[in-house]
């Protein structure tokens, strides 16, 4: 419901309350789209129904991307259908969360990248649309801001090293427009916090939980009441979590502002890493398992749905490994658009693995990964069916 509250704030002429009650837990992308629903007091189910539209559009643009890339209607249709029937992507659809919008934006961005590089003619409209889409993606999930920074530095470096390649100029322009798109929000957050590029007040907390030092904890996120995994029909592990974190969380809750609390979370996280770097590495390894398969979780009973994640995401993981080997082995021959989507996906997943992560954070980038996999299969595998 916090996204609905943020949408109401926007309708009232502001986004976050002023200091010390600053609330920047997420970017304004999704709340902006929710403003009409809130303004016209539409039932909440209308928002979740619109999530289905976002998911449908992700299937459409995935199909268009692969068809443009492979020139094969069948290949595009098969892969798009695989994504359409991936039940893991449906888990967040009934909820007012950013995942459906995010995967739609990633699909649109991927299509624009493929379209732009399918011709030598520079289309300013397509470049602007791709840049704006990436920018709005950042406003929806702020972790992509760091993906933008890394990609921008790599693109600029390659542009000057390769003597100003026209192909590299396109991606530099796209990323520049993304920067312009998020600049008003960066200025706004600076005016509230006095900190540059401070896009979310949640960063300290997700890093803190990732650095848990207890032998029986694996770095999964929890809330300040330790009840994130508790419900009426599930074993509640709050007492186990509180035993190791109550003292630090109590001190953090005494903070005078959200900014101070965020700083304390980061301070404790750094202390934990310094105290036992290998435990953070172990938590990171466990975090990759959570990102892909939803386990391990600290003091938490597993459910049969974990098996479904293993079956489906293991196939995607194996295909990713294959695509990575093909891409690295043939790096000089790989089209720039595939390199962009590959780096976009891998940087995002790499950054996500450093803080507490969950499968829904992996699901949103699957459309871009499927395009990358489709290219790898197209260039290395040829199957002929005899009738």
C-alpha positions as CSV (number, residue, x, y, z in Angstrom):
1,X,0.0,0.0,0.0
2,X,3.0,2.3,0.3
3,X,2.9,2.9,-3.4
4,X,-0.7,4.1,-3.2
5,X,0.3,6.5,-0.3
6,X,3.2,7.9,-2.4
7,X,0.8,8.4,-5.3
8,X,-1.5,10.4,-3.0
9,X,1.5,12.4,-1.9
10,X,2.2,13.3,-5.5
11,X,-1.4,14.4,-6.0
12,X,-0.9,16.6,-2.9
13,X,2.1,18.3,-4.5
14,X,5.0,16.5,-2.8
15,X,6.6,13.0,-2.8
16,X,8.3,12.6,0.6
17,X,7.6,14.4,3.9
18,X,10.3,16.9,4.9
19,X,13.1,16.2,7.4
20,X,13.2,14.4,9.8
21,X,10.3,12.3,8.4
22,X,11.9,11.7,5.0
23,X,10.6,8.6,3.3
24,X,12.5,7.6,0.2
25,X,12.1,3.9,0.5
26,X,11.4,3.6,-3.3
27,X,11.5,5.8,-6.4
28,X,8.5,7.6,-7.8
29,X,8.1,5.6,-11.0
30,X,5.3,3.3,-10.0
31,X,3.5,5.9,-7.8
32,X,3.4,8.2,-10.9
33,X,1.5,5.6,-12.8
34,X,-0.8,5.0,-9.9
35,X,-1.8,8.7,-9.7
36,X,-4.9,8.3,-12.0
37,X,-6.1,5.3,-10.0
38,X,-5.8,7.2,-6.7
39,X,-7.2,10.5,-8.1
40,X,-10.4,8.8,-9.4
41,X,-10.6,6.6,-6.3
42,X,-10.7,3.4,-8.4
43,X,-10.8,0.1,-6.5
44,X,-7.4,-1.5,-5.7
45,X,-8.2,-4.5,-7.9
46,X,-8.0,-2.2,-10.9
47,X,-4.3,-1.7,-10.2
48,X,-3.6,-5.4,-10.0
49,X,-5.5,-6.0,-13.1
50,X,-3.3,-3.4,-14.8
51,X,-0.3,-5.5,-13.7
52,X,-1.6,-8.2,-16.1
53,X,-1.4,-5.6,-18.9
54,X,2.3,-4.9,-18.0
55,X,3.0,-8.6,-18.1
56,X,1.3,-9.0,-21.4
57,X,3.3,-6.1,-22.9
58,X,6.5,-7.8,-21.7
59,X,5.6,-10.9,-23.7
60,X,4.8,-8.8,-26.8
61,X,8.0,-6.8,-26.7
62,X,10.1,-10.0,-26.0
63,X,8.5,-11.6,-29.0
64,X,9.2,-8.5,-31.2
65,X,12.8,-8.3,-29.9
66,X,13.7,-11.9,-30.7
67,X,11.9,-11.8,-34.1
68,X,13.9,-8.8,-35.0
69,X,17.1,-10.4,-33.8
70,X,16.7,-13.9,-35.3
71,X,14.4,-13.2,-38.2
72,X,12.4,-16.2,-37.1
73,X,8.7,-16.1,-36.2
74,X,8.9,-19.6,-34.7
75,X,11.9,-19.0,-32.5
76,X,10.4,-15.7,-31.2
77,X,7.0,-17.4,-30.7
78,X,8.4,-20.3,-28.7
79,X,10.6,-18.2,-26.4
80,X,7.8,-15.6,-25.9
81,X,5.4,-18.4,-25.0
82,X,7.9,-19.9,-22.5
83,X,8.0,-16.5,-20.8
84,X,4.2,-16.1,-21.0
85,X,3.7,-19.5,-19.2
86,X,6.5,-19.0,-16.7
87,X,4.3,-19.1,-13.6
88,X,7.0,-17.6,-11.4
89,X,6.4,-14.3,-13.0
90,X,2.8,-14.3,-12.0
91,X,3.5,-14.4,-8.2
92,X,3.6,-10.7,-7.8
93,X,0.7,-9.9,-10.2
94,X,-2.0,-9.9,-7.5
95,X,0.0,-7.4,-5.4
96,X,0.6,-3.7,-5.7
97,X,4.3,-4.1,-6.3
98,X,6.7,-2.8,-8.9
99,X,7.7,-6.1,-10.5
100,X,5.2,-6.2,-13.4
101,X,6.0,-2.6,-14.4
102,X,9.7,-3.3,-14.1
103,X,9.7,-6.4,-16.4
104,X,7.6,-4.5,-18.9
105,X,10.1,-1.6,-18.9
106,X,13.0,-4.0,-19.3
107,X,11.3,-5.7,-22.3
108,X,10.6,-2.3,-23.9
109,X,14.1,-1.1,-23.3
110,X,15.5,-4.4,-24.7
111,X,13.3,-4.1,-27.8
112,X,14.4,-0.5,-28.4
113,X,18.1,-1.5,-28.1
114,X,17.6,-4.3,-30.7
115,X,15.7,-2.0,-33.0
116,X,18.2,0.8,-32.8
117,X,21.1,-1.5,-33.7
118,X,19.2,-3.3,-36.5
119,X,19.9,-0.3,-38.8
120,X,22.9,2.0,-39.4
121,X,20.5,5.0,-39.4
122,X,20.4,6.9,-36.2
123,X,16.7,7.3,-35.1
124,X,16.5,10.1,-32.6
125,X,13.0,9.0,-31.7
126,X,14.1,5.5,-30.8
127,X,17.2,6.7,-28.9
128,X,15.1,9.1,-26.9
129,X,12.5,6.5,-26.1
130,X,15.1,4.0,-25.1
131,X,16.8,6.5,-22.8
132,X,13.6,7.6,-21.2
133,X,12.5,4.0,-20.7
134,X,15.8,3.3,-18.9
135,X,15.4,6.4,-16.9
136,X,11.9,5.5,-15.8
137,X,13.1,2.0,-15.0
138,X,15.5,3.7,-12.5
139,X,12.7,5.7,-11.0
140,X,10.8,2.5,-10.6
141,X,13.7,0.4,-9.2
142,X,16.6,2.6,-8.1
143,X,19.2,-0.2,-8.1
144,X,19.3,0.3,-11.9
145,X,20.8,3.7,-11.3
146,X,24.1,2.0,-10.4
147,X,23.7,-0.2,-13.5
148,X,23.4,3.0,-15.5
149,X,26.6,4.5,-13.9
150,X,28.6,1.4,-14.6
151,X,27.3,1.0,-18.2
152,X,27.9,4.7,-18.8
153,X,31.5,4.5,-17.7
154,X,32.1,1.4,-19.8
155,X,30.4,3.0,-22.9
156,X,32.4,6.2,-22.6
157,X,35.7,4.4,-22.2
158,X,35.0,2.2,-25.2
159,X,33.8,5.2,-27.2
160,X,37.1,7.1,-26.8
161,X,39.3,4.0,-27.0
162,X,37.7,2.9,-30.3
163,X,38.1,6.3,-31.8
164,X,34.5,7.4,-31.5
165,X,32.6,4.5,-33.0
166,X,29.2,5.5,-34.3
167,X,27.6,2.4,-32.7
168,X,29.0,3.3,-29.4
169,X,27.8,6.9,-29.8
170,X,24.2,5.5,-29.9
171,X,24.5,3.8,-26.5
172,X,26.2,6.9,-25.0
173,X,23.3,9.0,-26.2
174,X,20.8,6.5,-24.8
175,X,22.5,6.5,-21.4
176,X,22.8,10.3,-21.4
177,X,19.1,10.6,-21.9
178,X,18.5,8.2,-19.0
179,X,20.7,10.5,-16.9
180,X,18.6,13.5,-17.9
181,X,15.4,11.6,-17.1
182,X,16.4,10.9,-13.5
183,X,18.1,14.3,-12.9
184,X,14.9,16.0,-11.5
185,X,14.6,13.2,-8.9
186,X,18.3,13.4,-8.0
187,X,18.0,17.1,-7.5
188,X,14.8,16.6,-5.4
189,X,16.4,14.0,-3.1
190,X,19.5,16.3,-2.7
191,X,17.2,19.1,-1.6
192,X,15.7,16.8,1.0
193,X,18.8,15.1,2.2
194,X,21.8,17.2,1.3
195,X,23.3,14.0,-0.2
196,X,24.1,13.6,-3.9
197,X,22.7,10.6,-5.7
198,X,20.8,9.5,-2.6
199,X,17.9,7.7,-4.3
200,X,16.6,5.4,-1.5
201,X,16.6,5.3,2.3
202,X,16.4,1.5,2.2
203,X,20.0,0.8,1.1
204,X,21.5,0.5,4.6
205,X,18.8,-1.9,5.8
206,X,19.2,-4.4,2.9
207,X,23.0,-4.3,3.3
208,X,22.7,-4.7,7.1
209,X,20.7,-7.9,6.9
210,X,23.1,-9.3,4.3
211,X,26.0,-9.0,6.8
212,X,24.4,-11.0,9.6
213,X,27.2,-12.7,11.6
214,X,25.2,-15.6,13.2
215,X,26.2,-19.0,11.9
216,X,22.6,-20.0,11.4
217,X,21.5,-16.9,9.5
218,X,22.1,-16.5,5.7
219,X,21.7,-12.8,5.0
220,X,18.0,-12.7,4.2
221,X,16.1,-9.5,4.8
222,X,13.8,-8.8,7.8
223,X,11.9,-5.9,9.2
224,X,12.5,-4.0,12.4
225,X,10.0,-6.2,14.2
226,X,11.6,-9.4,12.8
227,X,8.2,-10.6,11.5
228,X,8.9,-10.5,7.7
229,X,8.4,-14.2,7.4
230,X,5.6,-14.6,9.9
231,X,1.9,-15.2,9.2
232,X,-1.0,-17.1,10.7
233,X,-0.2,-20.3,8.9
234,X,3.6,-20.2,8.9
235,X,6.1,-20.8,11.7
236,X,7.3,-17.4,13.0
237,X,11.0,-17.1,13.4
238,X,10.9,-13.6,15.0
239,X,12.3,-14.7,18.3
240,X,15.3,-16.4,16.7
241,X,16.1,-13.3,14.6
242,X,15.6,-11.0,17.5
243,X,18.1,-12.9,19.7
244,X,21.0,-11.7,17.4
245,X,19.7,-8.3,16.2
246,X,17.4,-6.8,18.9
247,X,20.2,-4.7,20.5
248,X,21.3,-3.1,17.2
249,X,17.8,-2.6,15.9
250,X,16.7,-0.9,19.2
251,X,19.6,1.5,18.8
252,X,18.7,2.2,15.2
253,X,15.0,2.8,16.1
254,X,16.1,5.5,18.5
255,X,17.4,7.5,15.6
256,X,16.1,11.1,15.2
257,X,15.5,10.6,11.4
258,X,15.3,8.1,8.6
259,X,18.7,9.4,7.3
260,X,20.3,8.7,10.6
261,X,18.8,5.3,10.8
262,X,20.0,4.5,7.3
263,X,23.5,5.6,8.2
264,X,23.5,3.4,11.3
265,X,22.4,0.4,9.3
266,X,25.3,1.0,7.0
267,X,27.7,1.5,10.0
268,X,26.7,-1.8,11.6
269,X,26.9,-3.5,8.2
270,X,30.5,-2.3,7.7
271,X,31.4,-3.4,11.2
272,X,30.0,-6.9,10.5
273,X,32.0,-7.2,7.3
274,X,35.2,-6.1,9.0
275,X,34.6,-8.5,11.9
276,X,34.1,-11.5,9.7
277,X,34.6,-11.0,5.9
278,X,34.2,-14.7,5.2
279,X,30.8,-14.8,6.7
280,X,29.7,-12.0,4.3
281,X,31.1,-14.2,1.5
282,X,29.1,-17.1,2.7
283,X,26.0,-14.9,2.9
284,X,26.7,-13.7,-0.6
285,X,26.8,-17.3,-1.8
286,X,23.5,-18.0,0.0
287,X,22.1,-14.9,-1.5
288,X,22.6,-16.2,-5.0
289,X,20.6,-19.2,-4.1
290,X,17.8,-16.9,-2.8
291,X,17.9,-14.8,-5.9
292,X,17.5,-17.8,-8.2
293,X,15.6,-20.4,-6.1
294,X,14.2,-18.7,-2.9
295,X,16.5,-20.5,-0.5
296,X,18.2,-20.7,2.0
297,X,16.2,-18.6,4.5
298,X,17.1,-18.2,8.2
299,X,15.0,-20.3,10.6
300,X,12.3,-20.7,8.0
301,X,10.4,-23.8,6.7
302,X,10.7,-24.4,3.0
303,X,7.5,-24.9,0.9
304,X,6.9,-27.0,-2.2
305,X,6.9,-23.9,-4.3
306,X,10.7,-23.8,-3.9
307,X,10.8,-27.0,-6.1
308,X,9.0,-25.2,-8.9
309,X,11.5,-22.4,-8.8
310,X,14.4,-24.9,-8.9
311,X,12.9,-26.7,-12.0
312,X,12.2,-23.5,-13.9
313,X,15.1,-21.3,-12.9
314,X,17.7,-24.1,-13.2
315,X,16.9,-24.3,-16.9
316,X,17.3,-20.5,-17.3
317,X,20.6,-20.7,-15.2
318,X,22.0,-23.4,-17.4
319,X,21.1,-21.5,-20.6
320,X,22.7,-18.4,-19.1
321,X,25.9,-20.2,-18.4
322,X,25.9,-21.5,-22.0
323,X,25.2,-18.0,-23.3
324,X,28.0,-16.6,-21.2
325,X,30.5,-19.2,-22.5
326,X,29.5,-18.5,-26.1
327,X,29.6,-14.7,-25.6
328,X,33.0,-14.7,-23.9
329,X,34.5,-17.1,-26.4
330,X,33.2,-15.1,-29.4
331,X,33.3,-11.6,-27.7
332,X,34.7,-9.8,-30.8
333,X,32.0,-11.2,-33.0
334,X,29.0,-10.5,-30.7
335,X,26.8,-7.6,-31.9
336,X,27.0,-4.6,-29.6
337,X,23.3,-4.7,-28.8
338,X,23.8,-8.2,-27.3
339,X,26.8,-7.1,-25.3
340,X,24.7,-4.2,-23.9
341,X,21.8,-6.5,-22.8
342,X,24.3,-9.0,-21.5
343,X,26.2,-6.4,-19.4
344,X,22.9,-4.8,-18.4
345,X,21.6,-8.1,-17.0
346,X,24.9,-9.3,-15.4
347,X,25.6,-6.0,-13.7
348,X,22.1,-5.8,-12.3
349,X,22.3,-9.4,-11.0
350,X,25.8,-8.8,-9.6
351,X,24.7,-5.7,-7.7
352,X,21.6,-7.5,-6.5
353,X,23.7,-10.3,-5.1
354,X,25.6,-7.9,-2.8
355,X,22.5,-7.1,-0.7
356,X,19.6,-9.1,0.5
357,X,17.8,-10.4,-2.6
358,X,14.8,-12.6,-3.5
359,X,13.5,-14.4,-6.6
360,X,11.3,-11.6,-7.8
361,X,14.4,-9.5,-8.3
362,X,15.7,-12.2,-10.7
363,X,12.3,-12.6,-12.5
364,X,12.2,-9.0,-13.7
365,X,15.4,-9.3,-15.8
366,X,14.5,-12.6,-17.4
367,X,13.1,-11.0,-20.6
368,X,16.6,-9.4,-21.3
369,X,18.3,-12.7,-20.4
370,X,16.0,-14.6,-22.8
371,X,17.0,-12.3,-25.7
372,X,20.7,-12.9,-24.9
373,X,20.1,-16.7,-24.7
374,X,18.1,-16.6,-28.0
375,X,21.1,-15.0,-29.8
376,X,23.6,-17.6,-28.3
377,X,21.4,-20.5,-29.4
378,X,20.8,-19.0,-32.9
379,X,24.5,-18.7,-33.6
380,X,25.6,-22.0,-32.2
381,X,22.7,-24.5,-32.4
382,X,20.9,-25.6,-35.5
383,X,18.1,-28.1,-35.1
384,X,16.4,-29.6,-38.2
385,X,13.2,-31.6,-37.7
386,X,12.4,-34.2,-40.4
387,X,8.8,-34.7,-41.1
